[in-house]
Amino acid sequence: MTIEKSMEAAPDRAGLAIRSLTGKGRVHLCNARIPVALMTAPRLEGGVSDRDGALLVDLVLQDDAIADIALAGVLAVDGAVHVIDLAGRHVWPLLLDVHAHLDKGHMVDRAPDSGGTHAGARAATTADRLAHWSREDVAARMEFGLETAYAHGVAAIRTHLDSHEGQAHITWAAYQKAAARWSSRIALQAVALVPLDVYASGHGRDLADLVADGGGLMGGVTRASGGTHGGLDDMEGLLDILFRLASERDLDIDLHVDESATGDSLPAIARATMRYGYEGRVTCGHCCSLALLEEEALGERLALLAQAGINIVTLPTVNMYLQDRQQLRTPRWRGVAPVKELRAAGIRVAVAGDNCRDTFYAYGDHDMLDTWRQAVKILHLDHPHGDAATLAATVPAAMMGQEAGLIAVGRKADLMILNAWTMSQVLARPQSDRSIIRRGASANVALPSYQLLGQA
């Protein structure tokens, strides 16, 4: 036998069987390897997890839901059941992206060059918005992003929407149509995104009403707009305006905070959260400047955030792209939040994708498994991996109030099956050959072609 012949892959019978699932009838998935942190079931006592914290189990699917979970080999197999032996492959729930920008996505090829800096990205986005962001343009790019996320196995997305005066109604109308169209496939939430001082302008109350009508969240970025309605000298006062508008409409809040090395808005946000009784209802993304605090100051800051119940979202791929970028100089700092310290302080932390092929991040593909794989390496969430997988699954699900990101009896059979048998293998390859199951049925679809964007 030649070497070439001996290395030919055996037929992927499991893969063929998975692709035949219809979401109807009873299916027995044998020998699924699931990270314990991504699963809950009453009959797993006595199971011995592998070195990566995963258990070998059997899953029973009934129509669109998970009907039973037990240690591998325990469940009796009914002769009428469709049996698929996964032979120890990793099985994960579908993942969630709790911080995205669907309205900005996929315009990098036409926008002015940003230089890869934060200031350049803002200027280039403004130029592109003024030139192109009609309802049709925003809708088309959102649709492309959603089709891409769906193909990769994303269960839910929270997207921030640029909501400047003159643009807000256009973008929110496009979003609401997309949310209705995708409601049975990807759960969507939207957040208004404007500089914080915009809420002190005449546009502020109109925007709050628009968000409430759209079932969204209040949000913004803690920097000044450069407009005529004040700066950020009175952070407490501006936060009071934001929290009053939110509390009058019973809306949660999600902010872009301290993305630069010099930002220090978190203490004021934490105090406002407690002042308005919003504990557990405020999410802060980025929070990069926390990484530059001395240990004692960081400890005090984390205690305040924990007391206020602030949720934190880290966006490592985008922050490492933007932070400390200078021509002819290699960046000196990583620009990511201190995730390990935040989690140790009892603060809920998620990983998310943020921007995708726009002026704030020229790369990406709306793939939360890829985002999580990069985050593990960037943030050293390994040796051991522990419950790191929850940062893209159960944690963002809790932030979004979604029943997703967990494999459990009674939950929808929304799964991704990987051609990987260890966590090292999950992390080593992009898992582009993953199999997606949504509500018990095979949901493998091709990624949309860039030609659909019509920007060539």
N, C-alpha and C positions, 0 to 999 in steps of 0.2 A: 504493500500500500504506500502510495506517495505521501509526502508531507502535506501537499495541497489537498489530497483526498481526505486524509485523516482529520484535517482542520475544518472541513465543511460542517456548517451548523446543522444540527438535527432539526427536523420540522418542529416549528413552534406550535404544538398542538394546543397548549393553554391559551396562547394568543389568539389562535383561530376560534377557539371556543368562546373566549371573552367577546370577540367581535360579533358573535352571533347572538348575544343576549338582547332580549326584547323588552325587559321590564315586566314580563308577565310570567306567571308560574313560579315554581320553587327551584332555587339554585343553591347548591352546596359548594362553597369555595373552600377547598381543603388546603391546609398547610400554608396559610397566609402569615407572613411575618410582619407584625404591627408594633411600632413603638408604643410602649405601655402608656406614655404620656398622651397619646392620641386616641386612646380607647378606654372605655369603661364597660364592665360587664360583671354580673354577680358571681359568675362561675369560673373565675380565673385563679382562685386560691390554689396554692401549691405549684403553680407554674414557675418555671425557672427561666428568667429572661437571659438573653445572650449578652455579650460584653457591651453591646450598644444600647441595652435597655429595651430590647424588642422581644415579644413573645410569639411563639408559633401557635396559631389558633385556627379553628374552622369557623367560617361564617355561613349562616343560612340566610339567603335573600328570599323574601316572599313578595312577588310582584315588585313594587318600587321601594320597599323598605327592608331594613335589616331585622330579621325575625329571631335570630339566636346567635350567640357567640359562646364558644367554649374552647378549652384547650384542645389542641390537635388530637384527633383520634377518639375523643370522648363521645361526640354526637353520633347516634345511629343514623345510617343513610337509608332513607326510604327508596325503594326500588324505582319509584316514579320521579325521583329528584334528578335534575340535571347536575352532574358532578364534574367539577373542574379542579384538577390538582395544580396548585400554583407552585408546588415544589420549593417552598421557602422564600418566594419572592416578597419584597417589601410591598405592603399595601398601606396607603395613606388616605386620609380624607381629602376632599378638595380643599384648597387653601383660599385665603381671603387677602385682599389688598385694601388696607384701611386708610391709605393715603395715596391718592393718584390725582392726575390732572388730565382727564380725558379731553377737555376742550383745547388744551395746548398741543396735544400729541400729534406727531407725524407732520410737523410743519418745518422741521429743521432744514430740509433740502431747498426750501424756497425763501426762508427768512434771511435777513442780513446776518453775516457772520458775527457771533457773539464774542469771539476770542476766548470762550470757555470761562469767563468770569461772571460773577453774580451781577455786577452792574451792567456788563455787556448783554447778559441774558435779558434783563429787564428792558433795556432799550430796544433790543432786537424783537422781543415779544410785542412791545408796544407798536413798533413799526408794522409788524405782520398783522396785528389785530386791526389797526386802522385801515390797512390795505385790503384785508381778505375776510374778516370774520363775519360773514353773513350767516343767517340761520342755516342755509344749505351747506356752507363750508364747514361750520362747526359740527353739524349733524353727520356729515360724511366722515369726518375724521374720528368722531366718537364711535360711529358704527364700525370703522376699521379696527379701532382699539378693542371694542367689545368682542368682535369676531375673533380677534387674536387671543384675548384673554380666555374666551370660551374654549378655543382649541387647546390651550395649555392646561385647562382644568381649574380655572378660577371660579369660586362659588359666589363671591360677593365683592363689591368695590365701593369704597367711599371716595368720591371725586370732589376736589375743590374746583370751583368755577370762578374765573375772573368775572367780577360783578361791578365793574366801573359804570358810572352813569353813562347811558347811551348804549352800553353793551349788555347790561344785566338781563334785560327782558329778552333779548335775542338769544343769549346763551341758555337761560333757564327754560325757554320754550323748547329749544332743541333737546335739552336734557330730559324734560318731562315726556316728550314723545319717545325718546330712547328708553327711558325707564319703563314706560308702559309696554313697549314692544318687546323688551327683554325680561319682563317680570317673571316669566316661567323658567328662565334659564340662568340669569345672573341677578342677584339682589343688588340694587343700586341705592346709594344715599348720596346727597349732594350738600356741599358746604359753600357758603358765600366767601369769596376771597377778595378783599380790598385792604389797602393800608388802614390801620386801626383808626386814624383820625378822620377817615371818610364818614364814620358813623356820627361824627359831630357836625356834618354838613347837612344840607337839605335833602341829600340823597339817602341819608342813613335810615330814616323811618320808612321810606318807600322800599328800600332794599329789605329791611326786616319783614315787611308785609309780604314781599315777593317770596322770601324764603319760607315764611309760614304757610303761604298758599301752596308752595311746592313741596311741603313736608320735609324741608331740609334742616340744616344746622347753621347757626350763626358762626361766622369765622372771620379771619383776617390775619394780617401779618403785622407784627409789632415794629413797624417802621413808619416814617412819615411819608405822605403821598407827594409832597412837594407842591401841593395846591395852596389855596388861599384860606383854608379853614383850620389853621393851626398846626403845630408840630406835635412832638411827643414829650414836651417839657412836663406836662401834667399827666403822667401815665395813669395815676390813680383815677383822675377825673375821666379820662377817655375810657378806661375799663368800666367805670361806673355807667357810662352811657351805653356801652356794649351789653353789660349784664342786665341793665334795666330793660333794654329792648328785647333781650332774650327771655328774661323772666316774665315780662308782660305777655309773651306769646308761648311760654313754656317750651322753649327751644334749647337743646343742648348746644355746646360751644366747642369748636375745634380750631386751634390757632397755629400759625407758623411763628415759632418763637426762637430768638437768640441763635439764629443760623450763623451769624458772623462770630468772629473771635472776641468781639467787644460787647456783644449783647448781654443784658442783664435784666430781662423783663420777668423772669419766672417768679421772683419773690412777690412782686406786685400782683401777678395773676393768681398766685396761691392765696394771697390775702383777700382779693376780690371774690374768689371762689367761696371762701368761708364766710365772707360778709353777706353774700347773697344766698347762702345755703345750697350751693351748687356742688357740694362734695360728690365725687364720682361721676360728674356730668361734664367735665372739662378735659379735653385732650390737647396736648401740646406736641407738635411735631418739630423735629430737628434737635433743638436744645444742645447745639454743638459746644457752646461756650462753657457748659458744665465741665468739660474735659480739661479746662485750663485752671480750674480752681485748686487751691491747695487742699490737702486732705481734710483738715479741720473745717475749713469753710465749706467744702463739698458735703461733709457729714451734716452740717447745720442746714444746708440747702435741701438735702434729701429728706431730712426729718420734716421740714416745712411742707414739701411736696407730698409726703406720705400723709401728713395730717390733713391736707386739703383733698386727698383722694384724686390727685391729678394723674391722668393716663399719659404715658409718653410713647411716641412713635419715633423710632430711629430709622433713618433713610440713608444707609451707609454708601450705597453706590453713587448717589447724586452728590452727597456732601463731599466725598473724596474727589469727585470730578471738579467741583467748584472751588473748594477751600484752598487757600494758600497758593493759588495759581499765579505765576509770574513768568514772563518770557525769559528764556535762558537760565531758569532757576528751577531746580527740583523742589517740590513742596516739602516743608519741614514738619508739618503736623497732619494728622490723619483726618481731623474734622468730623469725628463721630462722637455721639453721646456715650457716657460711661455706663454702658448697659449692665455690666455685672454688678456695679455698685448700686445702681437703681433697683435692680431686682432684689439684691440683698437687703435693701431698705424696705421691701414689701411694696414697691411701686410697680404697677402693671405696665409692662413694656412690650410693644409689638414691633415687628420689622415690616416695612412696606416698600413699594416700588417707586413711588413719587413720579417723577417726570419720565416721559418715554419719547425719544426721538424728537425733542424740541430744543429750544435754545438753552434751557437749564440743564439738560442732559441729552447728549447727541445720540445715545445708544438705548438699549433696552428693547423688550418685546412683550411686555405685559405678562410675564411668566413669573409667578410667585415662587415656584420651586427654584428657579434660577436665582431670583433675588435672595431667597433664604440660603441657598448654597454659598453665594458670595458673602452673605452676612456672617455665616459661620466662620469663614476664613478671615474676614476682615476684623471681626470682633473677638476672635479666639473662643468661640462657643463650642469647644471640643476638648477632648482629653480630660474628662469624658464629655460626651455629647449631652448626657442627662436629658432634660426636658426642653432642649433648645428648639425642637420642632414646634413647640406650642406657640412660639413667637409669630408664626405665620398661620396658625390654625386656631386653637382654642382661645388664645388671648385676643386677637382682633375680633373673633366672633363675639366675645363678651363685650368688647368696646362698642360693637355695632348692634348688639342685641339680636344676633342672628343664631339660629339653630343650625350651625355648620361647624366644620373644623374638628369634628369628633366622631369616631366610630362607636356606635352604641345601639343597643336593641331599641327598636321603635323609631330610630332616625331614618331619614331617607338614605337609600343605598347610593350615595354619592362618593365615589372612590377613584383613586388613581393607583394603577398597578404598575410597578416599576420592574425593569429587568435588572434588578440589583438584589443581592442577598445579604449585604452588610451595609452599614452606614458609610463606610469608606467608599463603597461602590456607588451609593447614592450621590455622594459628593464628587466623585471623580469624573463622572460623565454628565452631559447635559440632560440625560433622560429624554431625548427627543423621540424615543420609541415607546414611551409610556402609553398605557391603555387607560382611557377615561370611561368611567361608568357614571351615568347620571340617572337617578331614580331607577336603578336596576337595569338600565339599557345601555348598550354600547353607544358612546357619544364621541368616537374618534372622528374628527373632521380635519380637513386640510387647512393650513394657515392661509389667510387671504393674501393674494398677490399684491405687491406694492403698485402694480399697474392700476389697481382700483382707485388709487389716490389721485391719478390724473395729473401728477406734478412733474412728470418726466419732460 
